[in-house]
Amino acid sequence: MAIKGLAVPVFGNYHYNGLSVVYTDGFAAGAAIEYGIEVETSDNNPLHGDNRIIENDYGTFNTGTLTLNTSDLDQETSIRLLGLKEVKIDVGEKEVTELVTDDDMKQTPKGFGIIETHQINDVNRYRAVILCKTTMAIPAEAATTKGESIEWQTKEIEGTITRSDENTENYKHPWKREAWFDTEKEAMEYLKTILNVLERVEAVSSEGTSVGKTRLIITNRTEGATYKYNTKEQASKYKQDLSKWTEFPEDGEIEAETGTVIYLAKTDLTGKAIGAGEVTAVTKEV
């Protein structure tokens, strides 16, 4: 048996409700290059008697460090992972989006997941690993100029692993969970379900063709995919049942007051959420 591959680093925002832990707004953080986990435990405390160890208080998990090497941290990922502030400024006639690291920045705990590929007796098996509560630190910055050939440069980021607050029958302050699968798709389904990883649905709104209507365009629409919308609630869970949501119209025009937040979702063939987003309505007034 040996590890021969690594894929799909994902994160989800950590929330403790007083009893159990849930994860929201899951997202992929680039492509996996390498990762490592170092763990610190308390020392064993043996009791000696009759010239041997007769009892032992075994060491337990104290803390750990996650080191993740990923293909890159783009603006969207940096905002969601590190809590950076987004500021828009004018540069000449163009509006530019800055990411600002300042006193307002607050890193929050995340659940982390990744998939290892193992070969066992010439058959691939997939180990999905989840670190239950990890707080990522600001990564170091480094880059090398381009020479005669490209030297690929990736991002390395570290995080502190702590035990989860969850204390239930099945989970007594866990710090790691894992499951094994026959396919990478099944392993990814596990991570998406636990960490609530929804695709981003991006849209713009403009005045519709008649009074009281707005025209929505999904800018990253997948050909052949099904989309729905709602003005009351947003899709917050992967595979959430959206059968009561309204089908997205072919022309993209719906009735809504200016300023209304319209929640959008991409659904699978059974009407369950696999993507989510929102847009603020711009409505034709006169």
DAURJO-V268207 format. One record per backbone hydrogen bond with DSSP energy under -0.5 kcal/mol. CO is the residue of the C=O (numbers start at 1). NH is the residue of the N-H. If there is no record, write none. Layout:
co=CO nh=NH
co=CO nh=NH
//
This chain:
co=2 nh=119
co=5 nh=117
co=7 nh=115
co=8 nh=10
co=9 nh=29
co=10 nh=113
co=11 nh=27
co=12 nh=111
co=13 nh=24
co=15 nh=17
co=15 nh=22
co=19 nh=167
co=20 nh=17
co=20 nh=19
co=22 nh=15
co=24 nh=13
co=26 nh=198
co=27 nh=11
co=28 nh=30
co=31 nh=71
co=34 nh=69
co=36 nh=67
co=38 nh=65
co=40 nh=62
co=40 nh=63
co=45 nh=57
co=46 nh=48
co=47 nh=54
co=47 nh=55
co=49 nh=52
co=52 nh=49
co=52 nh=54
co=55 nh=47
co=56 nh=58
co=57 nh=45
co=60 nh=42
co=63 nh=40
co=64 nh=161
co=65 nh=38
co=65 nh=67
co=66 nh=68
co=66 nh=159
co=67 nh=36
co=68 nh=70
co=68 nh=157
co=69 nh=33
co=69 nh=34
co=70 nh=155
co=72 nh=74
co=74 nh=78
co=75 nh=79
co=76 nh=80
co=77 nh=81
co=78 nh=82
co=78 nh=84
co=79 nh=83
co=83 nh=106
co=85 nh=87
co=85 nh=100
co=87 nh=98
co=89 nh=91
co=89 nh=96
co=90 nh=92
co=91 nh=94
co=94 nh=91
co=94 nh=96
co=96 nh=89
co=96 nh=98
co=98 nh=87
co=98 nh=100
co=100 nh=85
co=100 nh=102
co=102 nh=105
co=109 nh=14
co=110 nh=134
co=111 nh=12
co=112 nh=131
co=113 nh=10
co=114 nh=129
co=115 nh=7
co=116 nh=118
co=116 nh=127
co=117 nh=4
co=117 nh=5
co=118 nh=120
co=118 nh=125
co=119 nh=2
co=120 nh=123
co=123 nh=120
co=125 nh=118
co=125 nh=127
co=126 nh=128
co=126 nh=181
co=127 nh=116
co=127 nh=129
co=128 nh=179
co=129 nh=114
co=130 nh=132
co=130 nh=177
co=131 nh=112
co=133 nh=162
co=134 nh=110
co=134 nh=136
co=135 nh=160
co=149 nh=147
co=150 nh=152
co=155 nh=70
co=157 nh=68
co=158 nh=137
co=159 nh=66
co=159 nh=161
co=160 nh=135
co=161 nh=64
co=162 nh=133
co=166 nh=173
co=170 nh=172
co=171 nh=168
co=171 nh=173
co=174 nh=164
co=175 nh=132
co=177 nh=130
co=179 nh=128
co=181 nh=126
co=183 nh=187
co=184 nh=188
co=185 nh=189
co=186 nh=190
co=187 nh=191
co=188 nh=192
co=189 nh=193
co=190 nh=194
co=191 nh=195
co=192 nh=196
co=192 nh=197
co=196 nh=26
co=196 nh=198
co=199 nh=276
co=200 nh=202
co=202 nh=219
co=202 nh=220
co=204 nh=217
co=206 nh=215
co=210 nh=213
co=212 nh=256
co=213 nh=208
co=213 nh=284
co=214 nh=216
co=214 nh=254
co=215 nh=206
co=217 nh=204
co=217 nh=219
co=218 nh=221
co=222 nh=225
co=226 nh=267
co=227 nh=248
co=228 nh=265
co=229 nh=246
co=230 nh=263
co=234 nh=236
co=237 nh=240
co=240 nh=242
co=240 nh=273
co=242 nh=245
co=246 nh=229
co=249 nh=252
co=252 nh=216
co=254 nh=214
co=257 nh=260
co=260 nh=262
co=260 nh=281
co=261 nh=263
co=262 nh=279
co=263 nh=230
co=264 nh=277
co=265 nh=228
co=266 nh=274
co=266 nh=275
co=267 nh=226
co=268 nh=271
co=271 nh=242
co=272 nh=268
co=273 nh=239
co=274 nh=199
co=275 nh=266
co=276 nh=201
co=277 nh=264
co=279 nh=262
co=281 nh=259
co=281 nh=283
co=284 nh=212
//
